[in-house]
């Protein structure tokens, strides 16, 4: 009952926060701020920074705020070169705010020509305001200043998470820490730490030591390291919610403790990817005794009120095939009307048995949407990865819920696609009470194709777009402005120590050497890894031991050069549509766009001849030769179409049909990568 009351209060707080922004329009001048604040008014002046940022604390009860302010001052000093402190910032807040769901994160930030004032109800709000202040720093030549502004800000959703999968590929503590720094900068406040799966169990257990001896393959976090990460996150206003996936995705767990198995097979931690359909036995009391021991120990490492038990992607295959488990289902009426075993009912019964274990540890259970069932206790939080429909079914059934569908950044979709996905769009059809139960959402970085080296480049800066969706008013939806600011944010994250830009550049240099790195960079700039999980089906077998150091791994999930080309093509099409003459409009903006496209296409056309010597001699790059050739072919088509547009001539039907066929042929992937300019080129040649 106490748990239910606590959730109710938190949901009510979340609802009021979300409703307060519904009618607010996006500010027209967002500058370099991300997420966009709820309310801001720019002035005409500025506060010139003439020394190291000096801070005066009118409140100083939370060491985390003083430490964060010192970190900010040090980073700004490194950037500006100022070392002598000058009074500039006054910080005032009310009570100490904990990293917990529903905590007040609001703040007010005012910059005037005489100083900066940050005010918040809690120390957590002060941390959010410091993140905004750092983004306000502006440079003009050798001068630095904060622009005059009045900001009143608070989040739309209370739960704003990033899932990092450390089970499939282990992510060392420094990798987790720098991503926590990025999360704090973007006002994400939940690290969903995926710590167990078929490939590994990644936390030291002192009561069940075979977990690190057998299930971790030598790569795991000690309990001291877990506590260190939790402290590091809390100091940045980030909660850590662990996930120990049950009853499926448990090959590594069963390898360490075979008594949990649903059959007589002997397992080792999985070396391959995919849904293996290996699940623990939910019919033995010994299963619950062992899990009680394990989870009680794990819950003691994580102070957050929420504890994730997975529950996803278990098809019940092993349960149906085990005669003893099948008889258990029959005896307990877990049989459908058609006579087939209802393995979902057995999984629901398993989750119900897990609930008192989690509750005994003072936790609230979280699970993926497969666990949703009519008789599931309402206090369990449902995280929807399969669609907004499951999210809405959960809240209609009385559950608090989170949305991850549409935010899987490991699928290599664009920042815009995630950005325009909203947990509560205007046409959601939910009642106000049901909307209250939507806590927020999480963006997910599953790690089949991301190791600790390239992880940052798979998360950032696209995750910043999701962070804005969760924080800012729902009316903040300007995609061109998003990309303008993402470029700025990317540099800011680089300053924080993120490796999302450096590592791809280093990989390219390693692959090409100094002689060809420019040319290989041109090709890398227009290709992207294939979408979704198609890398599993591209004629290349991946295992946990496969190094991720090929060109597909250096290529970014969203190719910026290709995106900018697409923007240019769309702008050109719009110009022609507006002109209605069939001739190239002669206004300055259209001519600039036209010439930029021509320059870009000429570079792409010439690049293949320069790059082929490298692609021919390097075995690791030979598979990408077709993409380079196709890029040159498409560039030639594009240049011809621009020539005809410039002359006001229409292409012949035969030319256009042949061009479309060549564009279609260019869709074929190579080396698990694909050209990202295909659709833009189709628009151009069919104009």
DRENDOFI-717496 format. One line per 4 residues: their letters; for each residue x, y, z of C-alpha. Coordinates in nm, 2 decimals. Layout:
N
a	X Y Z  ...
***
This chain:
687
xxxx	0.00 0.00 0.00  0.28 0.24 0.09  0.45 0.16 -0.25  0.12 0.24 -0.43
xxxx	0.08 0.57 -0.25  0.43 0.67 -0.33  0.38 0.59 -0.70  0.06 0.79 -0.70
xxxx	0.23 1.10 -0.56  0.51 1.07 -0.81  0.28 1.02 -1.10  0.08 1.33 -0.99
xxxx	0.39 1.54 -0.98  0.49 1.41 -1.33  0.15 1.49 -1.47  0.15 1.85 -1.34
xxxx	0.49 1.90 -1.49  0.38 1.78 -1.83  0.05 1.96 -1.84  0.21 2.30 -1.75
xxxx	0.38 2.30 -2.10  0.10 2.19 -2.33  0.01 2.54 -2.46  0.36 2.68 -2.48
xxxx	0.52 2.73 -2.82  0.88 2.67 -2.91  1.10 2.98 -2.86  1.21 3.12 -3.19
xxxx	1.56 3.19 -3.07  1.71 2.88 -2.91  2.07 2.97 -2.97  2.30 2.69 -2.85
xxxx	2.06 2.55 -2.58  1.96 2.19 -2.57  1.72 2.08 -2.43  1.52 2.40 -2.50
xxxx	1.41 2.55 -2.17  1.04 2.58 -2.09  1.05 2.96 -2.09  1.32 3.20 -2.19
xxxx	1.35 3.57 -2.27  1.66 3.71 -2.43  1.79 4.06 -2.35  2.01 4.28 -2.56
xxxx	2.31 4.29 -2.32  2.56 4.04 -2.19  2.78 3.96 -1.90  3.14 3.97 -2.01
xxxx	3.36 3.70 -1.86  3.69 3.85 -1.76  3.82 3.59 -1.53  3.77 3.24 -1.40
xxxx	3.41 3.19 -1.31  3.38 3.29 -0.94  3.08 3.15 -0.75  2.91 3.28 -0.44
xxxx	2.69 3.03 -0.26  2.38 3.16 -0.07  2.30 2.79 -0.02  2.57 2.54 0.04
xxxx	2.42 2.23 0.20  2.48 1.99 -0.09  2.84 1.92 -0.17  2.74 1.80 -0.52
xxxx	2.64 2.16 -0.62  2.97 2.31 -0.51  3.16 2.03 -0.68  2.96 2.08 -1.00
xxxx	3.02 2.45 -0.99  3.39 2.39 -0.95  3.39 2.15 -1.25  3.21 2.41 -1.46
xxxx	3.46 2.68 -1.36  3.75 2.46 -1.44  3.61 2.37 -1.78  3.54 2.73 -1.87
xxxx	3.88 2.84 -1.75  4.04 2.58 -1.98  3.84 2.72 -2.27  3.89 3.09 -2.20
xxxx	4.24 3.08 -2.05  4.12 3.28 -1.75  4.27 3.16 -1.42  4.21 3.44 -1.17
xxxx	3.86 3.41 -1.01  3.62 3.70 -1.07  3.28 3.71 -0.90  3.01 3.62 -1.15
xxxx	2.76 3.36 -1.03  2.53 3.35 -0.73  2.37 3.02 -0.65  2.07 2.99 -0.42
xxxx	1.86 2.67 -0.36  1.63 2.53 -0.10  1.66 2.18 0.03  1.90 1.91 -0.08
xxxx	1.74 1.72 -0.37  1.80 1.35 -0.41  1.83 1.16 -0.74  1.49 1.01 -0.71
xxxx	1.18 0.99 -0.93  0.96 1.30 -0.90  1.22 1.52 -0.74  1.19 1.89 -0.82
xxxx	1.43 1.97 -1.10  1.31 2.32 -1.17  1.54 2.62 -1.17  1.55 2.99 -1.27
xxxx	1.86 3.14 -1.44  1.91 3.51 -1.49  2.20 3.67 -1.67  2.23 4.05 -1.66
xxxx	2.52 4.28 -1.75  2.62 4.28 -1.38  2.61 3.90 -1.30  2.44 3.57 -1.31
xxxx	2.19 3.43 -1.06  2.08 3.07 -1.04  1.79 2.99 -0.81  1.63 2.65 -0.76
xxxx	1.39 2.48 -0.51  1.64 2.19 -0.47  2.01 2.13 -0.52  1.91 1.90 -0.81
xxxx	1.75 2.19 -0.98  2.07 2.39 -0.93  2.26 2.11 -1.11  2.03 2.14 -1.41
xxxx	2.07 2.52 -1.41  2.45 2.48 -1.41  2.43 2.26 -1.72  2.23 2.53 -1.90
xxxx	2.47 2.81 -1.79  2.76 2.62 -1.94  2.58 2.60 -2.28  2.53 2.98 -2.27
xxxx	2.90 3.06 -2.29  2.96 3.25 -2.61  3.28 3.34 -2.78  3.35 3.64 -3.01
xxxx	3.70 3.65 -3.13  3.90 3.65 -2.80  3.62 3.76 -2.58  3.38 3.54 -2.38
xxxx	3.04 3.63 -2.24  2.70 3.50 -2.12  2.42 3.66 -2.32  2.15 3.84 -2.12
xxxx	1.86 3.60 -2.06  1.59 3.51 -1.82  1.51 3.14 -1.80  1.25 2.95 -1.61
xxxx	1.28 2.58 -1.67  1.16 2.24 -1.55  1.12 1.90 -1.73  0.81 1.77 -1.91
xxxx	0.87 1.41 -1.79  1.01 1.29 -1.46  1.19 0.98 -1.60  1.44 1.05 -1.88
xxxx	1.67 0.76 -1.93  1.95 0.61 -2.14  2.00 0.24 -2.14  2.35 0.12 -2.18
xxxx	2.40 -0.25 -2.25  2.71 -0.37 -2.06  2.61 -0.74 -2.09  2.67 -0.81 -2.45
xxxx	2.99 -0.59 -2.47  3.14 -0.50 -2.14  3.17 -0.12 -2.09  3.45 -0.03 -1.84
xxxx	3.39 0.22 -1.56  3.55 0.52 -1.74  3.32 0.46 -2.04  3.01 0.46 -1.81
xxxx	3.14 0.77 -1.63  3.19 0.99 -1.94  2.85 0.89 -2.06  2.71 1.00 -1.73
xxxx	2.88 1.33 -1.78  2.70 1.36 -2.12  2.37 1.26 -1.97  2.40 1.53 -1.70
xxxx	2.48 1.79 -1.97  2.17 1.69 -2.16  1.95 1.66 -1.84  1.89 1.29 -1.88
xxxx	1.84 1.16 -1.53  1.83 0.77 -1.54  2.10 0.54 -1.63  1.93 0.21 -1.71
xxxx	2.23 -0.03 -1.67  2.17 -0.36 -1.85  2.39 -0.59 -1.65  2.30 -0.95 -1.75
xxxx	2.21 -1.13 -2.07  2.29 -1.45 -2.26  2.65 -1.33 -2.31  2.74 -1.23 -1.96
xxxx	2.65 -1.15 -1.60  2.85 -0.83 -1.52  2.84 -0.77 -1.14  3.05 -0.94 -0.88
xxxx	2.85 -1.16 -0.64  3.01 -1.25 -0.30  2.74 -1.50 -0.22  2.73 -1.67 -0.57
xxxx	3.09 -1.63 -0.68  3.05 -1.86 -0.99  2.88 -1.56 -1.16  3.21 -1.38 -1.20
xxxx	3.41 -1.71 -1.23  3.19 -1.85 -1.51  2.92 -1.61 -1.63  3.14 -1.30 -1.68
xxxx	3.42 -1.43 -1.90  3.65 -1.22 -1.69  3.47 -0.89 -1.75  3.26 -0.77 -1.46
xxxx	3.22 -0.48 -1.22  3.33 -0.53 -0.87  3.08 -0.43 -0.60  3.31 -0.14 -0.52
xxxx	3.30 -0.02 -0.88  2.92 -0.04 -0.88  2.90 0.18 -0.58  3.15 0.42 -0.73
xxxx	2.94 0.45 -1.05  2.62 0.50 -0.84  2.80 0.78 -0.64  2.93 0.94 -0.95
xxxx	2.59 0.94 -1.11  2.41 1.07 -0.80  2.66 1.37 -0.79  2.53 1.46 -1.13
xxxx	2.17 1.41 -1.05  2.14 1.08 -1.23  1.96 0.77 -1.09  2.10 0.43 -1.17
xxxx	1.84 0.16 -1.23  2.00 -0.19 -1.29  1.85 -0.45 -1.51  1.90 -0.82 -1.44
xxxx	1.70 -0.99 -1.72  1.47 -1.28 -1.62  1.35 -1.55 -1.70  1.49 -1.54 -2.06
xxxx	1.82 -1.39 -2.18  1.98 -1.61 -1.90  2.23 -1.83 -2.07  2.52 -1.69 -1.88
xxxx	2.33 -1.72 -1.55  2.25 -2.08 -1.62  2.61 -2.15 -1.72  2.72 -2.05 -1.37
xxxx	2.43 -2.22 -1.20  2.30 -2.51 -1.41  2.04 -2.59 -1.14  1.84 -2.30 -1.29
xxxx	1.81 -2.46 -1.64  1.48 -2.57 -1.80  1.65 -2.87 -1.96  1.95 -3.10 -1.92
xxxx	2.18 -2.91 -2.16  2.51 -2.77 -2.04  2.57 -2.41 -2.13  2.85 -2.16 -2.15
xxxx	2.80 -1.78 -2.18  2.67 -1.73 -2.54  2.92 -1.63 -2.80  2.66 -1.54 -3.06
xxxx	2.39 -1.28 -3.10  2.02 -1.31 -3.14  1.72 -1.43 -2.93  1.84 -1.77 -2.80
xxxx	1.51 -1.87 -2.63  1.70 -2.01 -2.33  1.51 -1.96 -2.00  1.54 -2.06 -1.64
xxxx	1.30 -2.31 -1.49  1.01 -2.12 -1.31  0.86 -2.43 -1.16  1.12 -2.53 -0.91
xxxx	1.14 -2.38 -0.56  1.51 -2.39 -0.58  1.50 -2.14 -0.86  1.33 -1.88 -0.64
xxxx	1.56 -1.96 -0.35  1.87 -1.89 -0.56  1.72 -1.58 -0.72  1.61 -1.45 -0.38
xxxx	1.97 -1.48 -0.26  2.11 -1.32 -0.57  1.87 -1.03 -0.61  1.88 -0.94 -0.24
xxxx	2.25 -0.90 -0.28  2.22 -0.70 -0.60  1.94 -0.47 -0.46  2.18 -0.38 -0.18
xxxx	2.42 -0.23 -0.43  2.17 0.01 -0.59  1.99 0.26 -0.37  1.73 0.36 -0.63
xxxx	1.37 0.27 -0.56  1.33 0.09 -0.90  1.47 -0.25 -1.00  1.44 -0.39 -1.35
xxxx	1.38 -0.76 -1.41  1.35 -0.76 -1.79  1.09 -1.02 -1.89  1.14 -0.98 -2.26
xxxx	1.18 -1.21 -2.56  1.10 -1.54 -2.39  0.89 -1.76 -2.63  0.85 -2.04 -2.38
xxxx	1.00 -2.29 -2.62  1.21 -2.47 -2.35  0.91 -2.48 -2.11  0.68 -2.65 -2.37
xxxx	0.94 -2.91 -2.45  1.01 -3.01 -2.09  0.76 -3.28 -1.99  0.78 -3.19 -1.62
xxxx	0.72 -2.82 -1.69  0.45 -2.90 -1.94  0.28 -3.11 -1.67  0.31 -2.82 -1.43
xxxx	0.14 -2.59 -1.68  -0.14 -2.84 -1.73  -0.19 -2.89 -1.36  -0.21 -2.52 -1.30
xxxx	-0.46 -2.45 -1.59  -0.20 -2.28 -1.81  -0.35 -2.41 -2.12  -0.53 -2.21 -2.39
xxxx	-0.87 -2.29 -2.54  -0.69 -2.44 -2.85  -0.51 -2.69 -2.62  -0.17 -2.52 -2.65
xxxx	0.03 -2.44 -2.34  0.00 -2.08 -2.22  0.37 -2.00 -2.15  0.28 -1.63 -2.11
xxxx	0.07 -1.73 -1.81  0.37 -1.92 -1.67  0.59 -1.61 -1.72  0.33 -1.40 -1.54
xxxx	0.33 -1.64 -1.25  0.71 -1.62 -1.24  0.69 -1.24 -1.23  0.44 -1.26 -0.95
xxxx	0.68 -1.47 -0.75  0.95 -1.22 -0.81  0.74 -0.93 -0.68  0.77 -1.01 -0.31
xxxx	1.14 -1.06 -0.35  1.18 -0.72 -0.50  0.93 -0.56 -0.26  1.12 -0.71 0.04
xxxx	1.43 -0.53 -0.08  1.23 -0.20 -0.08  1.21 -0.18 -0.46  0.95 -0.13 -0.72
xxxx	0.97 -0.37 -1.01  1.01 -0.26 -1.37  0.97 -0.49 -1.67  0.95 -0.49 -2.04
xxxx	0.60 -0.49 -2.20  0.59 -0.87 -2.25  0.51 -0.91 -1.88  0.19 -0.71 -1.90
xxxx	-0.11 -0.93 -1.81  -0.46 -0.87 -1.67  -0.38 -0.98 -1.32  -0.03 -0.82 -1.29
xxxx	0.00 -0.61 -0.98  -0.06 -0.24 -1.07  0.25 -0.11 -0.90  0.48 -0.28 -1.15
xxxx	0.62 -0.03 -1.41  0.59 -0.14 -1.77  0.85 -0.03 -2.02  0.73 -0.05 -2.38
xxxx	0.98 -0.14 -2.65  0.72 -0.29 -2.89  0.51 0.02 -2.95  0.30 0.31 -2.82
xxxx	0.01 0.07 -2.82  0.16 -0.14 -2.54  0.24 0.18 -2.35  -0.12 0.29 -2.36
xxxx	-0.25 -0.06 -2.27  -0.02 -0.05 -1.96  -0.15 0.29 -1.84  -0.51 0.20 -1.91
xxxx	-0.46 -0.11 -1.69  -0.34 0.11 -1.41  0.04 0.07 -1.45  0.30 0.34 -1.45
xxxx	0.48 0.31 -1.79  0.78 0.42 -1.99  0.82 0.44 -2.37  1.14 0.31 -2.54
xxxx	0.98 0.22 -2.88  1.11 0.47 -3.13  1.41 0.56 -2.92  1.63 0.25 -3.00
xxxx	1.94 0.44 -3.12  2.12 0.12 -3.19  1.90 0.08 -3.50  2.09 0.36 -3.67
xxxx	1.80 0.58 -3.75  1.82 0.96 -3.77  1.80 1.20 -3.48  1.49 1.35 -3.64
xxxx	1.30 1.02 -3.64  1.36 0.99 -3.26  1.30 1.35 -3.20  0.95 1.35 -3.36
xxxx	0.85 1.04 -3.16  0.65 1.16 -2.86  0.53 0.95 -2.56  0.22 1.17 -2.54
xxxx	0.13 1.32 -2.88  -0.16 1.55 -2.90  -0.39 1.27 -3.03  -0.30 1.02 -2.77
xxxx	-0.66 0.95 -2.67  -0.58 0.89 -2.31  -0.77 1.04 -2.02  -0.59 1.28 -1.79
xxxx	-0.56 1.01 -1.52  -0.40 0.77 -1.77  -0.16 1.04 -1.90  -0.05 1.08 -1.54
xxxx	0.09 0.73 -1.55  0.33 0.80 -1.84  0.64 0.86 -1.64  0.86 0.94 -1.95
xxxx	1.09 0.72 -2.15  1.43 0.59 -2.23  1.66 0.58 -2.53  1.83 0.24 -2.56
xxxx	2.18 0.15 -2.68  2.19 -0.22 -2.72  2.55 -0.34 -2.77  2.56 -0.62 -3.03
xxxx	2.74 -0.38 -3.26  2.89 -0.14 -3.01  3.19 -0.21 -2.80  3.35 0.02 -2.55
xxxx	3.56 0.18 -2.82  3.28 0.30 -3.05  3.00 0.32 -2.80  3.01 0.70 -2.77
xxxx	2.97 0.74 -3.15  2.66 0.52 -3.15  2.49 0.72 -2.87  2.60 1.08 -2.92
xxxx	2.49 1.33 -3.03  2.16 1.16 -3.14  2.07 1.09 -2.78  2.06 1.46 -2.71
xxxx	1.76 1.48 -2.95  1.57 1.23 -2.73  1.68 1.42 -2.42  1.51 1.73 -2.55
xxxx	1.20 1.53 -2.64  1.17 1.42 -2.27  1.26 1.76 -2.12  1.12 2.03 -2.34
xxxx	0.76 2.13 -2.42  0.59 1.90 -2.67  0.57 2.20 -2.91  0.95 2.20 -2.95
xxxx	0.97 2.02 -3.28  1.17 2.23 -3.53  1.39 1.97 -3.70  1.63 2.21 -3.89
xxxx	1.69 2.39 -3.56  1.75 2.06 -3.39  2.03 1.97 -3.63  2.18 2.32 -3.61
xxxx	2.20 2.28 -3.23  2.32 1.92 -3.25  2.63 2.03 -3.42  2.70 2.27 -3.13
xxxx	2.62 2.01 -2.87  2.85 1.76 -3.04  3.14 2.00 -2.98  3.03 2.06 -2.63
xxxx	3.03 1.68 -2.56  3.37 1.66 -2.71  3.49 1.91 -2.46  3.35 1.69 -2.18
xxxx	3.57 1.40 -2.30  3.33 1.20 -2.51  3.49 1.00 -2.78  3.20 1.02 -3.04
xxxx	3.41 1.23 -3.29  3.76 1.12 -3.21  3.73 0.75 -3.23  3.57 0.74 -3.59
xxxx	3.85 0.97 -3.71  4.11 0.74 -3.55  3.95 0.43 -3.71  3.96 0.60 -4.05
xxxx	4.33 0.69 -4.01  4.41 0.33 -3.90  4.22 0.19 -4.20  4.35 0.43 -4.46
xxxx	4.68 0.58 -4.34  4.77 0.94 -4.40  4.78 0.91 -4.78  4.42 0.81 -4.82
xxxx	4.24 0.92 -4.50  4.08 1.22 -4.68  3.94 1.01 -4.96  3.82 0.73 -4.73
xxxx	3.66 1.00 -4.51  3.46 1.12 -4.81  3.32 0.77 -4.86  3.26 0.73 -4.48
xxxx	3.08 1.06 -4.48  2.80 0.93 -4.70  2.75 0.57 -4.58  2.58 0.44 -4.27
xxxx	2.55 0.10 -4.11  2.25 -0.09 -4.23  1.94 -0.02 -4.03  1.78 -0.22 -3.76
xxxx	1.95 -0.56 -3.71  2.02 -0.63 -4.07  2.39 -0.67 -3.99  2.30 -1.02 -3.87
xxxx	2.18 -1.10 -4.22  2.44 -0.95 -4.45  2.66 -1.25 -4.51  2.90 -1.19 -4.22
xxxx	2.89 -1.39 -3.90  2.94 -1.19 -3.58  3.02 -1.32 -3.24  3.11 -1.16 -2.91
xxxx	3.48 -1.19 -3.02  3.44 -1.01 -3.36  3.64 -0.69 -3.35  3.43 -0.38 -3.45
xxxx	3.70 -0.20 -3.64  3.59 -0.20 -4.00  3.47 0.09 -4.22  3.11 0.02 -4.11
xxxx	3.21 0.08 -3.75  3.38 0.41 -3.84  3.08 0.52 -4.03  2.83 0.72 -3.82
xxxx	2.47 0.61 -3.77  2.36 0.93 -3.94  2.60 1.05 -4.21  2.61 1.43 -4.18
xxxx	2.74 1.49 -4.53  2.46 1.29 -4.68  2.20 1.46 -4.46  2.32 1.80 -4.56
xxxx	2.30 1.69 -4.93  1.94 1.59 -4.87  1.86 1.92 -4.72  2.01 2.09 -5.02
xxxx	1.81 1.88 -5.26  1.49 1.95 -5.08  1.56 2.32 -5.08  1.63 2.31 -5.45
xxxx	1.31 2.12 -5.52  1.11 2.37 -5.31  1.26 2.66 -5.51  1.16 2.50 -5.84
xxxx	0.81 2.43 -5.71  0.77 2.79 -5.60  0.90 2.93 -5.93  0.66 2.74 -6.16
xxxx	0.87 2.82 -6.46  1.08 2.51 -6.51  1.39 2.73 -6.50  1.65 2.76 -6.23
xxxx	1.54 3.05 -6.01  1.81 3.32 -5.99  1.77 3.44 -5.63  2.09 3.43 -5.43
xxxx	1.97 3.15 -5.19  1.88 2.91 -5.47  2.20 2.98 -5.66  2.41 2.92 -5.34
xxxx	2.23 2.59 -5.29  2.27 2.49 -5.65  2.64 2.56 -5.65  2.70 2.38 -5.32
xxxx	2.52 2.07 -5.46  2.74 2.09 -5.77  3.06 2.12 -5.57  2.96 1.83 -5.35
xxxx	2.87 1.61 -5.64  3.19 1.69 -5.82  3.39 1.59 -5.51  3.20 1.26 -5.49
xxxx	3.24 1.19 -5.86  3.62 1.24 -5.84  3.67 1.05 -5.52  3.63 0.70 -5.65
xxxx	3.94 0.71 -5.88  4.14 0.85 -5.59  4.02 0.59 -5.35  4.02 0.27 -5.56
xxxx	4.40 0.21 -5.52  4.35 0.18 -5.14  4.03 -0.03 -5.17  4.20 -0.27 -5.41
xxxx	4.51 -0.33 -5.20  4.37 -0.34 -4.85  4.18 -0.67 -4.79  3.98 -0.51 -4.50
xxxx	3.85 -0.25 -4.74  3.79 -0.44 -5.06  3.42 -0.51 -4.97  3.35 -0.14 -4.98
xxxx	3.47 -0.08 -5.34  3.12 -0.12 -5.48  2.99 0.16 -5.26  3.27 0.39 -5.38
xxxx	3.18 0.31 -5.74  2.81 0.36 -5.68  2.88 0.70 -5.52  3.07 0.81 -5.83
xxxx	2.79 0.68 -6.05  2.52 0.86 -5.86  2.73 1.18 -5.85  2.76 1.17 -6.23
xxxx	2.38 1.14 -6.26  2.33 1.43 -6.02  2.57 1.65 -6.21  2.40 1.58 -6.54
xxxx	2.06 1.66 -6.38  2.20 1.99 -6.25  2.33 2.07 -6.59  1.99 2.02 -6.74
xxxx	1.83 2.23 -6.47  2.07 2.51 -6.53  1.98 2.51 -6.90  1.61 2.48 -6.83
xxxx	1.60 2.15 -7.02  1.39 1.85 -6.93  1.56 1.51 -6.92  1.43 1.25 -7.17
xxxx	1.21 0.98 -7.03  1.47 0.72 -7.13  1.74 0.91 -6.94  1.52 0.94 -6.63
xxxx	1.42 0.58 -6.64  1.78 0.47 -6.67  1.88 0.70 -6.39  1.61 0.56 -6.16
xxxx	1.74 0.21 -6.23  2.09 0.31 -6.13  1.97 0.48 -5.82  1.78 0.16 -5.73
xxxx	2.10 -0.05 -5.79  2.28 0.18 -5.55  2.06 0.07 -5.26  2.25 -0.26 -5.23
xxxx	2.45 -0.27 -4.91  2.82 -0.37 -4.90  3.02 -0.45 -4.59  2.70 -0.41 -4.38
xxxx	2.69 -0.04 -4.49  2.47 0.14 -4.73  2.48 0.47 -4.92  2.28 0.73 -4.74
xxxx	2.22 0.96 -5.04  2.01 0.72 -5.24  1.67 0.87 -5.16  1.79 1.23 -5.20
xxxx	1.94 1.13 -5.54  1.61 0.98 -5.64  1.44 1.31 -5.57  1.70 1.50 -5.78
xxx	1.70 1.28 -6.09  1.32 1.26 -6.10  1.28 1.64 -6.07
***
